[in-house]
């Protein structure tokens, strides 16, 4: 039985942080732990699962993004209230970029895991999250890959870590091809229709402590 995992990283991390915000994902092993969790909880008695690949979709902090914030800062009067706020924001996202770069470099060497990056967008006004930083196109890229791999018969079961209702039609297509769908999410971050359309719903809030801890980088 071939299995592939598709993860909207921000959605997945937000769901875990609603349970415990103090821990970080262990990129070296968390996808294998997730595989074990869904296999044990849902299917596959008498089957030997083969993890083909895990795709992780995330917005990327880029040099272009930093430059846009620097340009906004240059238009403000130094020492003004807005200048101080934007400068603090710039420092914050620069730190986030450095942290993300380290994680992404490490993830490149993780077995059967591939990071798919989409540049983050920035608007000074109308922030979607943070101050004007938002990701765009993650759901489209995930949906295209999901359907493409289904048509190529690259998996029997797809584990989808996202509650985004924009994925609903792609789930229907994949199911019509005879594939099984397991959706993993926090109940506060998923639409009812996504739960109904899945074959199995893995509610993060009902996982046992040992299951949750298996996803995290915990130093003894």
C-alpha positions in Angstrom: 0.0 0.0 0.0 1.6 3.3 -1.2 1.0 6.4 0.9 1.9 10.0 0.3 1.6 12.9 2.8 0.8 16.5 1.8 1.2 19.2 4.5 0.2 22.8 4.6 2.9 23.6 7.2 1.3 26.8 8.6 -2.1 25.1 9.1 -0.5 22.0 10.6 1.7 23.9 13.0 -1.1 26.2 14.0 -3.2 23.1 14.9 -0.4 21.7 17.0 0.3 25.0 18.7 -3.3 25.2 19.8 -2.5 22.1 21.8 1.0 22.9 22.9 2.8 26.1 21.7 6.0 25.2 23.4 7.2 22.5 21.1 8.7 22.4 17.6 8.3 19.9 14.8 11.2 17.4 14.3 11.7 17.6 10.6 13.9 14.5 10.6 11.1 12.2 11.8 7.7 13.8 12.2 6.4 12.6 8.9 7.3 9.0 9.8 5.6 9.5 13.1 2.5 10.8 11.4 2.5 7.8 9.1 2.5 5.5 12.1 -0.3 7.4 13.8 -2.7 7.3 10.9 -1.8 3.6 10.1 -2.4 2.6 13.7 -5.6 4.6 14.0 -7.3 4.1 10.8 -6.6 1.5 8.2 -4.5 -0.7 7.1 -4.7 -3.8 9.2 -2.9 -6.5 7.3 -1.2 -4.0 4.9 2.4 -2.9 5.0 2.4 0.9 4.2 5.1 2.3 2.0 5.8 6.0 2.4 6.5 7.3 -1.1 7.2 10.9 -0.2 6.1 13.7 2.0 5.5 17.2 0.5 5.6 20.2 2.9 4.2 23.5 1.5 5.2 26.7 3.1 5.6 30.4 2.5 9.2 31.6 2.3 10.7 34.7 3.7 12.7 36.1 0.8 15.3 38.9 0.3 12.7 40.6 -1.9 10.2 40.6 1.0 12.9 42.2 3.3 13.6 44.8 0.7 10.0 45.8 0.5 9.8 46.4 4.2 13.1 48.3 4.1 11.7 50.5 1.4 8.6 51.3 3.5 10.9 52.1 6.4 12.9 54.5 4.2 9.8 56.6 3.6 9.1 57.2 7.3 10.6 59.9 9.5 13.2 58.3 11.7 12.2 58.2 15.3 8.5 58.5 14.6 6.0 56.1 16.0 5.4 54.4 12.6 9.2 54.2 12.0 9.7 52.4 15.4 6.9 50.0 14.6 8.1 49.2 11.1 11.7 48.9 12.3 10.7 46.4 15.0 8.6 44.5 12.4 11.6 44.4 10.0 13.9 43.1 12.7 11.3 40.4 13.5 10.9 39.1 10.0 14.7 39.2 9.5 15.0 36.9 12.5 12.2 34.7 11.1 14.0 34.5 7.8 17.3 33.4 9.5 15.4 30.7 11.5 13.5 29.5 8.5 16.7 29.3 6.4 18.2 27.0 8.9 15.2 24.8 9.1 14.9 24.6 5.3 18.5 23.7 4.9 18.2 20.9 7.4 15.0 19.7 5.8 16.8 19.2 2.5 18.6 16.3 4.1 15.6 14.6 5.6 14.6 11.3 4.1 11.5 11.1 1.9 10.6 14.8 2.6 10.5 17.6 0.1 9.9 21.3 0.9 7.9 23.2 -1.6 8.3 27.0 -1.1 6.1 29.8 -2.2 7.3 33.4 -1.7 5.5 35.2 1.1 3.7 38.5 0.2 3.8 41.8 2.0 1.4 44.7 2.0 1.8 47.6 4.5 -2.0 47.7 4.9 -4.7 45.0 5.2 -2.6 42.4 7.0 -3.8 38.9 6.7 -1.5 37.6 9.5 1.2 39.4 11.3 1.7 42.9 9.8 0.9 42.5 6.1 2.7 39.2 5.7 0.7 36.4 4.0 1.1 33.3 2.0 -0.7 32.8 -1.3 -1.1 29.9 -3.6 -0.2 27.2 -1.1 -3.6 25.5 -1.5 -3.4 25.6 -5.3 0.1 24.0 -5.4 -1.0 21.3 -2.9 -4.2 20.6 -4.9 -2.3 20.3 -8.2 0.3 17.9 -6.8 -2.4 15.8 -5.0 -4.4 15.3 -8.2 -1.3 14.9 -10.4 0.1 12.1 -8.2 -3.3 10.4 -8.0 -3.6 10.3 -11.8 -0.1 8.9 -12.0 -1.1 6.2 -9.5 1.7 7.2 -7.2 -0.3 6.5 -4.0 -3.2 4.4 -2.7 -3.7 6.7 0.3 -3.1 10.4 0.7 -2.7 12.0 4.1 -3.6 15.7 3.8 -2.6 18.0 6.7 -4.8 21.0 6.0 -8.4 22.1 6.7 -8.6 24.5 3.7 -12.0 24.2 2.0 -10.3 25.2 -1.3 -9.0 21.7 -1.4 -12.5 20.2 -1.4 -12.8 19.6 -5.2 -9.3 18.0 -5.4 -10.4 15.6 -2.7 -13.4 14.6 -4.7 -11.3 14.0 -7.8 -8.8 11.9 -6.0 -11.6 9.8 -4.4 -13.2 9.3 -7.8 -9.9 7.7 -8.9 -10.3 5.1 -6.2 -7.8 6.6 -3.7 -8.4 6.9 0.1 -8.1 10.3 1.8 -7.1 10.9 5.4 -7.4 14.5 6.6 -5.4 15.6 9.6 -6.2 18.9 11.3 -7.4 20.7 14.4 -11.2 20.9 14.5 -11.1 24.7 14.8 -9.0 24.9 11.6 -11.1 22.8 9.2 -14.4 23.1 7.5 -17.2 20.6 8.1 -17.3 19.8 4.3 -13.6 18.8 4.4 -14.3 16.4 7.2 -17.3 14.9 5.4 -15.4 14.5 2.1 -12.5 12.7 3.7 -12.6 8.9 4.3 -11.0 9.4 7.7 -10.5 12.5 9.8 -7.6 12.5 12.3 -8.5 15.1 15.0 -5.2 16.4 16.5 -7.0 17.1 19.8 -7.6 13.4 20.5 -4.1 12.2 19.9 -2.4 10.7 22.9 0.5 12.5 24.5 3.0 9.9 23.2 1.6 10.3 19.7 1.9 14.1 19.9 5.4 13.9 21.4 6.5 11.7 18.5 6.1 14.6 16.2 8.2 17.0 18.1 11.9 17.7 18.7 12.1 17.0 22.4 15.5 17.0 24.0 15.8 14.6 27.0 
